[in-house]
Amino acid sequence: MRKTSAWTALLVAGLTLVPALAAASQVAQSGPVLKRGTDPIDLETRARAMFTNPKRYAEAARLYQRAADQRAPGDRVRVEDLTMAARLTFYDGDAAKARILMERAADEALAAGDVINAAHAYVDAAFLAQDARESERVADLLGRARMLAGSPLLAQQERDSILARVARS
C-alpha cells in the first residue's frame, strides 16, 4: 500500500509540474518578459488605432518610437517603426524632429546592412531637413544617399531610383 501511495504522489506531483515546466520553457524560448505596455506589437497596434485622428499623431509617433526602442538592433521592423514615427511627427507639424527620427531610421537600416532602405530614408530625411530649413543637413543627407547609391549591393534599377530622388531635391 505504501508503494502505491508513493507512486501516486509522484504521479500527481509530476502531472502538476508538467504545465509549469512547459510554461517556463516557452518563456525561455520567447525571450525576456517585458513590462506591461512595452510589447512592441501592442505599442504598434495602439499607434495604428490613432491614425484616424490627426490630433493624436504626436502620441502615435511616441508609441512607434517606444516600439522601435523595444526591438533589437538589426530588426527591420525597428526601422519601419522609426519611419512611421518620423512621418507622423511631420504630419503633426514638427519637421525638425521628424528629420531626426528619419535620419535615425536611415542609420539603423544602414547598420543592419539594408543599403536600399537606408539610402531612401536619407533622401526622406533630406526632404524633412529642407522643410525644417536645415540647409546644412540637406547636403550631408543627400551626400550619404548618393554614396550608398554607388554600392555594389544595389541593382541598377535601385541605384537609378535613389539618384532620381536625389536629383529631384
C-alpha positions in Angstrom: 0.0 0.0 0.0 2.8 2.4 0.8 4.5 1.8 -2.6 1.2 2.6 -4.3 0.7 5.8 -2.3 4.3 6.8 -3.1 3.8 6.2 -6.8 0.5 8.0 -6.8 2.1 11.0 -5.0 4.9 11.1 -7.6 2.5 10.8 -10.5 0.4 13.7 -9.1 3.5 15.8 -8.5 4.7 15.1 -12.0 1.4 16.0 -13.6 1.3 19.2 -11.6 4.8 20.2 -12.6 4.5 19.4 -16.4 2.4 22.5 -17.2 4.6 24.8 -15.1 7.7 23.4 -16.8 6.2 23.8 -20.2 5.3 27.4 -19.5 8.8 28.1 -18.2 10.2 26.6 -21.3 8.0 28.7 -23.5 9.1 31.9 -21.7 12.8 30.9 -22.0 12.3 30.4 -25.8 10.5 33.6 -26.4 12.9 35.8 -24.6 12.5 38.1 -21.6 9.1 39.0 -20.4 8.5 42.7 -21.0 6.7 45.1 -18.6 3.1 45.6 -19.4 2.7 48.3 -22.1 6.2 47.8 -23.6 5.4 45.0 -26.0 6.3 46.5 -29.4 3.4 44.8 -31.2 1.0 46.2 -28.7 2.5 49.6 -29.0 2.3 49.5 -32.8 -1.3 48.3 -32.6 -2.2 51.2 -30.3 -0.5 53.7 -32.6 -2.3 52.4 -35.7 -5.6 52.9 -33.9 -4.9 56.6 -33.7 -4.4 57.1 -37.5 -8.0 58.3 -38.0 -7.5 61.2 -35.5 -4.8 63.7 -36.6 -4.8 65.3 -33.2 -3.3 62.1 -31.8 -0.4 61.8 -34.4 2.2 63.0 -31.8 1.0 60.3 -29.4 1.1 57.7 -32.1 4.6 58.8 -33.1 5.8 58.4 -29.5 4.3 54.9 -29.4 6.1 53.9 -32.6 9.3 55.3 -31.2 8.9 53.3 -28.0 8.1 50.2 -30.1 11.4 50.8 -32.0 13.3 51.1 -28.8 12.0 47.7 -27.6 13.2 45.9 -30.7 16.7 44.6 -31.1 19.2 46.4 -33.3 19.1 44.9 -36.8 15.4 44.2 -36.6 13.9 45.5 -39.8 10.6 46.4 -38.0 12.7 48.7 -35.8 13.4 50.8 -39.0 9.8 50.7 -40.0 8.7 51.9 -36.6 11.1 54.8 -36.7 10.0 55.7 -40.2 6.3 55.7 -39.1 7.3 57.9 -36.1 9.0 60.3 -38.4 6.1 60.5 -40.8 3.5 61.1 -38.0 5.8 63.7 -36.4 6.0 65.5 -39.8 2.2 65.3 -40.2 1.9 66.7 -36.7 3.9 69.7 -37.8 7.4 69.2 -36.4 9.7 68.7 -39.5 12.9 69.1 -37.4 12.0 66.3 -35.1 10.8 64.2 -38.0 14.2 64.7 -39.7 15.9 63.4 -36.6 13.7 60.3 -36.5 14.1 59.7 -40.2 17.8 60.0 -40.0 17.9 57.6 -37.1 15.8 55.2 -39.3 18.4 55.5 -42.1 21.3 55.0 -39.7 19.6 51.9 -38.3 18.9 50.5 -41.7 22.5 51.1 -42.7 23.8 49.4 -39.6 21.6 46.4 -40.4 23.1 46.2 -43.9 19.9 47.4 -45.7 21.5 49.7 -48.1 18.4 50.5 -50.3 16.2 51.5 -47.4 19.0 53.4 -45.8 19.5 55.4 -48.9 15.8 56.2 -49.4 15.5 57.1 -45.7 18.4 59.5 -46.1 16.7 61.2 -49.0 13.5 61.4 -47.0 15.4 62.9 -44.1 16.9 65.5 -46.6 13.4 66.5 -47.7 12.4 66.9 -44.0 15.6 68.9 -43.3 14.7 71.2 -46.3 11.2 71.7 -44.8 12.7 72.5 -41.4 15.1 75.0 -43.1 18.2 73.0 -42.0 20.1 73.6 -45.2 23.4 72.3 -43.9 21.8 68.9 -43.1 20.2 68.7 -46.6 23.6 68.5 -48.4 25.0 66.0 -45.9 22.0 63.7 -46.1 21.9 63.8 -49.9 25.6 63.0 -50.0 25.0 59.9 -47.8 22.2 58.8 -50.2 24.4 59.4 -53.2 27.3 57.5 -51.7 25.0 54.5 -50.9 23.7 54.6 -54.5 27.2 53.6 -55.6 27.1 50.4 -53.5 27.8 47.2 -55.5 25.0 45.6 -53.4 22.4 47.5 -55.4 20.9 46.6 -58.8 21.0 49.3 -61.5 17.2 50.0 -61.1 17.6 50.6 -57.4 20.6 52.9 -58.0 18.7 54.9 -60.6 15.7 55.2 -58.2 17.8 56.7 -55.4 19.7 59.0 -57.8 16.5 60.2 -59.3 15.1 61.2 -55.9 18.4 62.9 -55.0 18.2 64.9 -58.3 14.7 66.0 -57.5 15.8 67.5 -54.3 
